[in-house]
Amino acid sequence: MYANALLAHLHEVGGKRHIRYRDLAGHIYGRKMYSLTWALQYVNLFMINTGLIILAGQALKAIYVLFRDDGVLKLPYCIALSGFVCALFAFGIPYLSALRIWLGLSTVFSLIYIMIAFVMSLRDGITTPAKDYTIPGSHSDRIFTTIGAVANLVFAYNTGMLPEIQATIRPPVVKNMEKALWFQFTVGSLPLYAVTFMGYWAYGSSTSSNLLNSVKGPIWIKTVANLSAFLQTVIALHIFASPMYEFLDTRFGSG
């Protein structure tokens, strides 16, 4: 929160607005840091988008398994299909400001998934017998698992493109960005932690990385949750892909 707030206050330095991470780094540290920041940011965003496409593919695979668990539709096919859907969406939403109502829909899809996962986990936790909460694996396995968990937290709380997002906010830019950050790090965090702890309480250490694979309930409800996860992931990907769109448009655009 503190690091993001500091970055938000650098939106305008020396009377000049900085709407890209690399521009801000170049203004403060020079040309070499401009290039390094550009490279690191795009590597980071590429990895995020790759992960989101994989998550979307896993959601599609989960929907398929609910109806036909015959192994015909493999996960790589689902990932490829997800990438194709993301590409189609990119043609209609080529830049961050064009998302608009889609961001609202993304929030709705997130809430649908969270509420279904939370309620179904709560029901299972009440009705199932005692759970095993011991952490499996050797000492070294636990260390690497902890490191992976910390990496997930870093990913969840840092966008890697705060200046680009801040450039789309109406004035007063810094004040509104601070409000958004406070909301995200307080109210916005509650649903994430609620689902996490509820899943662990309900199923113990045997909880699947995809919580919906552990819950028991009507197929149609789990289908709605997985479909919401898929659609939300498609929209979220284009938030992180927008800096690449901007670069390609600037580099190769006819205007």
C-alpha positions as CSV (number, residue, x, y, z in Angstrom):
1,M,0.0,0.0,0.0
2,Y,2.7,2.5,1.0
3,A,4.8,1.7,-2.1
4,N,1.8,2.2,-4.4
5,A,0.8,5.4,-2.7
6,L,4.3,6.8,-3.1
7,L,4.2,5.9,-6.8
8,A,0.8,7.6,-7.2
9,H,2.2,10.8,-5.8
10,L,4.8,10.8,-8.7
11,H,2.1,11.1,-11.3
12,E,3.2,14.7,-12.0
13,V,6.8,15.6,-11.5
14,G,8.3,19.0,-12.5
15,G,5.0,20.0,-14.1
16,K,4.9,17.0,-16.4
17,R,2.5,14.1,-16.2
18,H,4.0,10.6,-16.4
19,I,1.5,8.1,-17.7
20,R,3.9,5.2,-18.2
21,Y,6.1,3.3,-15.8
22,R,9.1,3.7,-18.1
23,D,8.6,7.4,-18.6
24,L,8.6,8.0,-14.9
25,A,11.7,5.9,-14.4
26,G,13.5,7.6,-17.2
27,H,12.6,11.1,-15.9
28,I,14.0,10.3,-12.4
29,Y,16.9,8.0,-13.2
30,G,17.9,8.5,-16.8
31,R,17.8,6.7,-20.1
32,K,19.3,3.4,-19.0
33,M,16.7,3.0,-16.3
34,Y,14.0,3.8,-18.8
35,S,15.1,0.9,-20.9
36,L,15.5,-1.5,-18.0
37,T,12.1,-0.5,-16.5
38,W,10.5,-1.1,-19.9
39,A,12.0,-4.5,-20.2
40,L,11.2,-5.6,-16.7
41,Q,7.6,-4.3,-16.8
42,Y,6.8,-6.1,-20.1
43,V,8.4,-9.3,-18.9
44,N,6.3,-9.1,-15.7
45,L,3.1,-8.3,-17.7
46,F,3.8,-11.1,-20.2
47,M,4.1,-13.6,-17.3
48,I,0.9,-12.3,-15.7
49,N,-1.0,-12.6,-19.0
50,T,0.3,-16.1,-19.6
51,G,-0.8,-17.1,-16.2
52,L,-4.3,-15.6,-16.8
53,I,-4.7,-17.5,-20.0
54,I,-3.7,-20.8,-18.2
55,L,-6.3,-20.0,-15.5
56,A,-9.0,-19.4,-18.1
57,G,-8.1,-22.7,-19.7
58,Q,-8.4,-24.4,-16.3
59,A,-11.8,-22.9,-15.8
60,L,-13.0,-24.2,-19.2
61,K,-11.5,-27.6,-18.4
62,A,-13.4,-27.7,-15.1
63,I,-16.7,-26.9,-16.9
64,Y,-16.0,-29.8,-19.4
65,V,-15.2,-32.3,-16.6
66,L,-18.5,-31.5,-14.9
67,F,-20.4,-32.9,-17.8
68,R,-18.0,-35.3,-19.6
69,D,-15.0,-36.6,-17.7
70,D,-13.7,-38.7,-20.6
71,G,-10.3,-37.1,-21.0
72,V,-11.0,-36.1,-24.7
73,L,-10.7,-32.4,-24.2
74,K,-7.2,-31.9,-22.8
75,L,-6.1,-28.9,-20.8
76,P,-3.7,-27.6,-23.6
77,Y,-6.7,-27.4,-25.9
78,C,-8.7,-25.4,-23.3
79,I,-5.7,-23.0,-22.9
80,A,-5.5,-22.6,-26.7
81,L,-9.2,-21.9,-26.9
82,S,-8.9,-19.4,-24.0
83,G,-6.1,-17.6,-25.9
84,F,-8.3,-17.4,-29.0
85,V,-11.2,-15.9,-27.0
86,C,-8.8,-13.3,-25.5
87,A,-7.5,-12.4,-29.0
88,L,-11.1,-11.9,-30.2
89,F,-11.8,-9.7,-27.2
90,A,-8.7,-7.7,-27.9
91,F,-10.0,-6.6,-31.3
92,G,-13.0,-5.0,-29.7
93,I,-11.2,-3.6,-26.6
94,P,-7.8,-2.5,-27.8
95,Y,-6.9,-0.1,-25.0
96,L,-7.5,0.4,-21.3
97,S,-10.1,3.2,-21.4
98,A,-12.3,1.1,-23.7
99,L,-12.9,-1.4,-21.0
100,R,-15.3,0.9,-19.1
101,I,-18.4,-1.2,-18.4
102,W,-16.4,-4.4,-18.8
103,L,-14.6,-3.5,-15.5
104,G,-18.0,-3.5,-13.8
105,L,-18.8,-6.9,-15.3
106,S,-15.4,-8.2,-14.2
107,T,-16.3,-7.2,-10.6
108,V,-19.7,-8.9,-10.9
109,F,-18.1,-12.1,-12.2
110,S,-15.6,-12.0,-9.4
111,L,-18.3,-11.7,-6.8
112,I,-20.3,-14.5,-8.3
113,Y,-17.3,-16.8,-8.0
114,I,-16.5,-15.7,-4.5
115,M,-20.0,-16.0,-3.2
116,I,-20.5,-19.5,-4.7
117,A,-17.2,-20.8,-3.4
118,F,-17.7,-19.3,0.0
119,V,-21.2,-20.6,0.6
120,M,-20.6,-24.1,-0.8
121,S,-17.4,-24.4,1.3
122,L,-19.2,-23.2,4.4
123,R,-21.9,-25.9,3.8
124,D,-19.3,-28.6,3.3
125,G,-17.3,-27.5,6.3
126,I,-20.4,-27.8,8.5
127,T,-21.4,-31.3,7.3
128,T,-18.1,-33.0,6.7
129,P,-16.2,-34.9,9.4
130,A,-12.9,-33.7,11.0
131,K,-10.3,-32.4,8.6
132,D,-6.5,-32.7,8.6
133,Y,-4.9,-29.3,8.9
134,T,-1.3,-30.4,9.0
135,I,0.9,-29.0,6.3
136,P,2.1,-31.9,4.1
137,G,5.6,-32.3,2.7
138,S,9.2,-32.1,4.0
139,H,10.8,-29.1,5.6
140,S,12.2,-27.9,2.3
141,D,8.9,-28.4,0.6
142,R,7.2,-26.2,3.1
143,I,9.9,-23.5,2.6
144,F,9.3,-23.5,-1.1
145,T,5.6,-23.5,-0.7
146,T,5.9,-20.5,1.6
147,I,8.0,-18.7,-0.9
148,G,5.4,-19.4,-3.6
149,A,2.7,-18.1,-1.3
150,V,4.6,-14.8,-0.8
151,A,5.1,-14.5,-4.5
152,N,1.3,-14.9,-5.0
153,L,0.7,-12.1,-2.4
154,V,3.2,-9.8,-4.3
155,F,1.3,-10.5,-7.5
156,A,-2.1,-9.9,-5.9
157,Y,-1.2,-6.5,-4.5
158,N,1.0,-5.0,-7.2
159,T,-0.3,-4.3,-10.7
160,G,3.0,-3.5,-12.4
161,M,1.2,-0.7,-14.3
162,L,0.0,1.7,-11.7
163,P,1.0,4.9,-13.7
164,E,-0.9,3.5,-16.8
165,I,-4.0,2.9,-14.7
166,Q,-3.7,6.3,-13.0
167,A,-3.6,8.0,-16.4
168,T,-7.2,7.0,-16.9
169,I,-8.5,8.5,-13.6
170,R,-10.4,11.7,-13.5
171,P,-9.0,14.7,-11.5
172,P,-7.9,15.1,-8.8
173,V,-5.8,12.1,-10.0
174,V,-3.6,11.5,-7.0
175,K,-6.4,11.9,-4.4
176,N,-8.7,9.5,-6.4
177,M,-5.9,7.0,-6.8
178,E,-5.2,7.0,-3.1
179,K,-8.9,6.4,-2.4
180,A,-8.8,3.4,-4.8
181,L,-5.7,2.0,-3.1
182,W,-7.2,2.3,0.3
183,F,-10.4,0.6,-0.8
184,Q,-8.5,-2.2,-2.5
185,F,-6.2,-2.9,0.5
186,T,-9.1,-2.9,3.0
187,V,-12.5,-3.7,1.7
188,G,-11.2,-5.2,-1.5
189,S,-9.0,-7.7,0.3
190,L,-11.8,-9.1,2.5
191,P,-13.5,-11.4,-0.1
192,L,-10.1,-12.8,-1.1
193,Y,-9.1,-13.7,2.4
194,A,-12.7,-14.9,3.2
195,V,-12.6,-17.5,0.5
196,T,-9.0,-18.6,1.3
197,F,-9.6,-19.2,5.0
198,M,-13.1,-20.7,4.4
199,G,-11.6,-23.2,1.9
200,Y,-8.9,-24.2,4.3
201,W,-11.3,-24.5,7.2
202,A,-13.7,-26.6,5.2
203,Y,-11.3,-29.1,3.5
204,G,-8.1,-28.8,5.5
205,S,-4.7,-29.3,3.8
206,S,-6.3,-31.5,1.1
207,T,-7.9,-28.4,-0.5
208,S,-7.5,-28.2,-4.2
209,S,-5.6,-25.2,-5.7
210,N,-8.9,-24.7,-7.6
211,L,-11.4,-24.5,-4.7
212,L,-14.3,-25.5,-6.9
213,N,-12.7,-28.9,-7.4
214,S,-13.1,-29.6,-3.7
215,V,-16.7,-28.4,-3.1
216,K,-19.7,-30.6,-3.4
217,G,-22.9,-29.3,-4.9
218,P,-25.2,-29.0,-7.9
219,I,-23.4,-29.1,-11.3
220,W,-25.1,-26.0,-12.6
221,I,-23.9,-23.9,-9.7
222,K,-20.3,-25.0,-10.2
223,T,-20.7,-24.4,-13.9
224,V,-21.9,-20.8,-13.2
225,A,-18.9,-20.3,-10.9
226,N,-16.4,-21.7,-13.4
227,L,-17.9,-19.7,-16.3
228,S,-17.7,-16.5,-14.2
229,A,-14.0,-17.3,-13.5
230,F,-13.4,-17.8,-17.2
231,L,-15.1,-14.5,-18.2
232,Q,-13.5,-12.5,-15.4
233,T,-10.0,-13.8,-16.4
234,V,-10.5,-12.8,-20.1
235,I,-11.4,-9.2,-19.0
236,A,-8.6,-9.0,-16.4
237,L,-6.0,-10.1,-19.0
238,H,-6.7,-7.0,-21.1
239,I,-6.0,-4.7,-18.2
240,F,-2.5,-6.1,-18.0
241,A,-2.1,-6.3,-21.8
242,S,-3.1,-2.7,-22.4
243,P,0.5,-1.3,-22.1
244,M,1.6,-3.7,-24.9
245,Y,-1.3,-2.6,-27.0
246,E,-0.2,1.0,-26.4
247,F,3.4,0.2,-27.4
248,L,2.4,-1.6,-30.6
249,D,0.0,1.2,-31.6
250,T,2.7,3.8,-31.0
251,R,5.4,1.8,-32.8
252,F,3.4,0.5,-35.8
253,G,0.2,2.7,-35.9
254,S,-0.5,4.6,-39.0
255,G,-1.4,7.8,-37.1
